[in-house]
Amino acid sequence: MAEVIINEGNFEEVVLKADKPVIVDFFATWCGPCSQMAPILESFAEEFDGKYVVAKIDVDENKEIAAEYSIMSIPTIKVFKNGEAVKTALGVQTREMLLELVEG
């Protein structure tokens, strides 16, 4: 399954009520490092389809959620488990770093 695009309308359902870990990429379309992160996340989403949910949220279009989770720099990757943000990583992450973030 490809990444899920989330917004203020579906954030609760997709992220907070998920029955598996959710990796959320807080990004912006104009962000160079975010563009570098995109293919890594797409590949990760396909590789671990069914085990994790990989989601993207545009911080420019979803300012309230970005503020709620104190997003000051992008890309920011947050891992949610049982409706709670449990891990955070800033900047471009490799596949291995993502795996450590979600499983470690």
VENHUJO-V193158 format. One record per pair of residues at least 24 apart in sequence whose C-alpha atoms are under 10 Angstrom apart, sorted by the first residue. I is the first residue (numbers start at 0). J is the second residue. D is the distance in Angstrom with one decimal. If there is no record, write none. Layout:
i=I j=J d=D
i=I j=J d=D
//
This chain:
i=0 j=41 d=9.0
i=0 j=42 d=9.9
i=0 j=43 d=9.9
i=0 j=44 d=6.4
i=0 j=45 d=5.6
i=0 j=46 d=8.8
i=0 j=47 d=8.7
i=0 j=48 d=5.5
i=0 j=49 d=7.9
i=0 j=52 d=8.7
i=0 j=53 d=9.0
i=1 j=40 d=9.1
i=1 j=41 d=6.3
i=1 j=42 d=8.4
i=1 j=43 d=9.1
i=1 j=44 d=5.8
i=1 j=45 d=6.1
i=1 j=46 d=9.8
i=1 j=48 d=8.0
i=1 j=52 d=9.1
i=1 j=53 d=7.8
i=1 j=54 d=8.8
i=2 j=37 d=9.6
i=2 j=40 d=7.6
i=2 j=41 d=6.2
i=2 j=42 d=9.3
i=2 j=43 d=9.0
i=2 j=44 d=6.0
i=2 j=45 d=8.2
i=2 j=48 d=9.4
i=2 j=52 d=7.4
i=2 j=53 d=5.1
i=2 j=54 d=5.2
i=2 j=55 d=6.9
i=3 j=41 d=9.9
i=3 j=44 d=9.2
i=3 j=52 d=7.6
i=3 j=53 d=6.3
i=3 j=54 d=4.5
i=3 j=55 d=6.3
i=3 j=56 d=8.8
i=4 j=53 d=8.9
i=4 j=54 d=5.7
i=4 j=55 d=5.0
i=4 j=56 d=6.2
i=4 j=57 d=8.5
i=5 j=53 d=10.0
i=5 j=54 d=6.4
i=5 j=55 d=5.9
i=5 j=56 d=5.2
i=5 j=57 d=8.1
i=5 j=61 d=9.1
i=6 j=54 d=9.8
i=6 j=55 d=8.5
i=6 j=56 d=6.0
i=6 j=57 d=7.6
i=6 j=58 d=9.1
i=6 j=60 d=7.8
i=6 j=61 d=6.2
i=6 j=62 d=9.7
i=6 j=63 d=10.0
i=6 j=64 d=8.3
i=7 j=56 d=8.9
i=7 j=60 d=8.9
i=7 j=61 d=6.2
i=7 j=62 d=8.9
i=7 j=63 d=7.9
i=7 j=64 d=6.9
i=7 j=65 d=9.9
i=8 j=61 d=9.6
i=10 j=54 d=9.5
i=10 j=56 d=8.8
i=10 j=64 d=8.5
i=11 j=82 d=8.4
i=12 j=82 d=9.7
i=13 j=52 d=8.4
i=13 j=53 d=9.8
i=13 j=54 d=8.3
i=13 j=82 d=9.7
i=14 j=52 d=8.3
i=14 j=53 d=9.5
i=14 j=54 d=8.2
i=14 j=78 d=9.5
i=14 j=79 d=7.0
i=14 j=80 d=8.5
i=14 j=81 d=8.8
i=14 j=82 d=6.6
i=14 j=83 d=8.9
i=14 j=84 d=9.6
i=15 j=79 d=7.4
i=15 j=80 d=7.9
i=15 j=81 d=6.7
i=15 j=82 d=3.8
i=15 j=83 d=7.0
i=15 j=84 d=9.0
i=16 j=79 d=9.9
i=16 j=80 d=9.2
i=16 j=81 d=7.0
i=16 j=82 d=5.9
i=16 j=83 d=9.7
i=17 j=51 d=9.5
i=17 j=52 d=8.2
i=17 j=79 d=8.7
i=17 j=80 d=7.9
i=17 j=81 d=6.9
i=17 j=82 d=7.1
i=18 j=50 d=9.9
i=18 j=51 d=9.3
i=18 j=52 d=9.4
i=18 j=80 d=8.1
i=18 j=81 d=7.0
i=18 j=82 d=8.9
i=19 j=49 d=8.5
i=19 j=50 d=6.8
i=19 j=51 d=5.9
i=19 j=52 d=7.0
i=19 j=79 d=8.7
i=19 j=80 d=6.8
i=19 j=81 d=7.6
i=19 j=82 d=9.7
i=20 j=50 d=7.7
i=20 j=51 d=5.3
i=20 j=52 d=6.4
i=20 j=53 d=8.7
i=20 j=78 d=6.8
i=20 j=79 d=5.7
i=20 j=80 d=4.9
i=20 j=81 d=7.5
i=20 j=82 d=8.9
i=20 j=83 d=9.8
i=20 j=84 d=9.9
i=20 j=85 d=9.9
i=20 j=101 d=7.3
i=20 j=102 d=9.2
i=21 j=50 d=9.3
i=21 j=51 d=5.8
i=21 j=52 d=4.6
i=21 j=53 d=5.8
i=21 j=54 d=7.1
i=21 j=77 d=8.1
i=21 j=78 d=5.6
i=21 j=79 d=5.1
i=21 j=80 d=6.6
i=21 j=81 d=9.1
i=21 j=82 d=9.0
i=21 j=83 d=9.8
i=21 j=84 d=9.2
i=21 j=101 d=8.4
i=22 j=51 d=7.3
i=22 j=52 d=6.2
i=22 j=53 d=4.8
i=22 j=54 d=6.1
i=22 j=55 d=8.4
i=22 j=76 d=6.7
i=22 j=77 d=5.8
i=22 j=78 d=4.6
i=22 j=79 d=6.5
i=22 j=80 d=9.1
i=22 j=84 d=9.5
i=22 j=86 d=9.4
i=22 j=87 d=9.6
i=22 j=97 d=8.5
i=22 j=100 d=9.1
i=22 j=101 d=7.4
i=23 j=52 d=8.3
i=23 j=53 d=6.1
i=23 j=54 d=4.8
i=23 j=55 d=5.6
i=23 j=56 d=7.1
i=23 j=74 d=10.0
i=23 j=75 d=8.1
i=23 j=76 d=5.6
i=23 j=77 d=5.2
i=23 j=78 d=6.2
i=23 j=79 d=7.6
i=23 j=84 d=9.5
i=23 j=87 d=9.5
i=24 j=53 d=7.8
i=24 j=54 d=6.1
i=24 j=55 d=4.6
i=24 j=56 d=6.2
i=24 j=57 d=8.4
i=24 j=58 d=9.6
i=24 j=73 d=8.6
i=24 j=74 d=6.6
i=24 j=75 d=6.0
i=24 j=76 d=4.7
i=24 j=77 d=6.7
i=24 j=78 d=9.0
i=24 j=88 d=9.7
i=24 j=89 d=9.9
i=25 j=54 d=8.7
i=25 j=55 d=6.1
i=25 j=56 d=5.1
i=25 j=57 d=6.1
i=25 j=58 d=6.1
i=25 j=59 d=9.7
i=25 j=61 d=9.6
i=25 j=64 d=9.6
i=25 j=65 d=7.6
i=25 j=68 d=9.8
i=25 j=70 d=7.6
i=25 j=72 d=8.9
i=25 j=73 d=6.4
i=25 j=74 d=5.7
i=25 j=75 d=5.2
i=25 j=76 d=6.2
i=25 j=77 d=7.9
i=25 j=89 d=9.7
i=26 j=55 d=7.1
i=26 j=56 d=6.2
i=26 j=57 d=5.1
i=26 j=58 d=5.8
i=26 j=59 d=8.3
i=26 j=65 d=9.7
i=26 j=70 d=9.6
i=26 j=72 d=8.9
i=26 j=73 d=5.6
i=26 j=74 d=5.1
i=26 j=75 d=7.0
i=26 j=76 d=8.8
i=27 j=55 d=9.6
i=27 j=56 d=8.1
i=27 j=57 d=5.2
i=27 j=58 d=5.9
i=27 j=59 d=6.3
i=27 j=60 d=8.6
i=27 j=73 d=7.4
i=27 j=74 d=7.8
i=28 j=57 d=7.3
i=28 j=58 d=9.1
i=28 j=59 d=8.6
i=29 j=59 d=9.8
i=30 j=73 d=7.5
i=30 j=74 d=7.9
i=31 j=73 d=9.6
i=31 j=74 d=9.3
i=31 j=91 d=10.0
i=32 j=73 d=7.8
i=32 j=74 d=6.7
i=32 j=90 d=6.9
i=32 j=91 d=6.2
i=32 j=92 d=9.8
i=33 j=73 d=6.9
i=33 j=74 d=5.3
i=33 j=75 d=8.9
i=33 j=90 d=8.0
i=33 j=91 d=7.2
i=34 j=74 d=9.1
i=34 j=91 d=9.3
i=35 j=74 d=9.6
i=35 j=90 d=9.8
i=35 j=91 d=7.0
i=35 j=92 d=9.3
i=36 j=74 d=7.8
i=36 j=76 d=10.0
i=36 j=90 d=8.4
i=36 j=91 d=5.5
i=36 j=92 d=6.9
i=36 j=93 d=8.2
i=36 j=94 d=9.9
i=37 j=74 d=9.9
i=37 j=91 d=9.3
i=39 j=91 d=9.0
i=39 j=92 d=7.9
i=39 j=93 d=6.9
i=39 j=94 d=6.5
i=39 j=97 d=9.3
i=40 j=92 d=8.9
i=40 j=93 d=8.9
i=40 j=94 d=7.8
i=40 j=97 d=8.6
i=42 j=94 d=8.4
i=43 j=93 d=9.6
i=43 j=94 d=6.6
i=43 j=95 d=9.7
i=43 j=97 d=8.3
i=43 j=98 d=8.7
i=47 j=98 d=9.7
i=51 j=78 d=9.9
i=51 j=101 d=8.7
i=52 j=78 d=9.8
i=52 j=79 d=9.7
i=53 j=78 d=9.4
i=76 j=100 d=9.1
i=77 j=101 d=9.0
i=78 j=102 d=9.7
//
